[in-house]
Amino acid sequence: MPANSLSLIRIVDDDAEMRESLEFLLSTEGWKSRSYASAEAFLETDDVMVPGCLILDIRMPGLSGLQLQELLKKKDYSLPILFITAHGDITMAVEAVKNGAFDFLPKPLDGQ
């Protein structure tokens, strides 16, 4: 996805500092982004229909990132998903990728 396209990167993470950091990093590279404090907040929007991708935290209050991925898959939404987490393990990463995740990265991210 070129940075000048109509694509939107959605960030779903309960950590406000992580959301703000990712939004800043993405904006410096010319990407449009929007962030949400929960999976439920994301689902209340029409953003799921806009081309782009999702950056999801695994552990969040309410629906987890994996539960959101499963729900989107059942509804035939095909947004590419990049998982980020400070609490991941190999089993969790394998499950996410088997269910269609693009990648699974540990926090903290290094900006690359």
N, C-alpha and C positions, 0 to 999 in steps of 0.2 A: 504494500500500500504506500504510494508516494505521499509525502507529508502535505502536498498541496491538493490532495483529493478531497472528496466530500466525506471521507471516512471519519468516524468518531471513535476514540478510545474511551471506553468506560472503565472506571476504577471502582471496584466494590470492596471496601475494607473498613472495618470498624475503628481503625486507628487513624485519627484525624491528621496527625503529623505525617504518616505514610501517604495518605491521600494528597495532602498539600505538596509534599516533596515530589511525588510522581507527576502531579499536574504541572509543577514548575519545570521539572526536567523535560517533560513532553513538549511544553510550550516553547522552551528554548530551541527545540529541534523543529518547530513549526507544526506540531501536531495539535489537533483539536481534541480536547478531553472533557469529560464530565465525571464527577465522582459522587458516590453514594455511601452512606454510613452503614447500609445493610442491604442484604439481598431483597428484602421486602420493599425497601425504598426504590431500588432499581426496578422491580417488577411493577411498581405503580406508575411508571413512565411509559412513553411510547418509544423510548430509545432502543428497545430490543429490535425494532423494525429498521433502524438506520444502519447502513453498512459500516463495518468497522470490526472491532474486537473487544474482548473483555479481559481485564486484569482482575483476578479474583483472589481474595484471601481465603484460606481454607477454614480457619476457625473464626466464627463470628457468632454473636448472640442471635437467636432465631435460626433462620435457615443458614446452614454452612455453605461454603463455596461448592463443595461436592454435591450437596442437595440442590443448589441452584443449577448446577451443570445438568444434573439428572432431569430436573423439571423442564429446562430449556430443550433438552434432547427429546423428551416426550412430546413437546409442543412443536417439534420439527424446526426449531430455530437453530440456525447453523453458524452462529458467531464463533470465530476462533477464540479459544480461551487459553490464557496464560495464567497459571496458578503461582501465587507467591505465598510463602508461609515461614514463620519462625518455628513451627511445631510439626514439620513434616517428617515422614519416614518413608522408607522404600515401598512398603505396602500401599501407602496412601498415594504416592507418586505413580505407581503402576496402575492403580485403580483409575486415577484421573486421566492418564494417557490412554488406557484401554477404552475409556468413555469418550475419547475424542479430544482431550486437551492437547494444545500445541506444545506446551512445555510446563515444567514444574520447577520453580526456582526458590532457593532459600533466601530468607531475609537475614541480614540487611542486604539490599541490592547495591551493586557498586557503580551504578550509573551508566554502564555500558550496555 
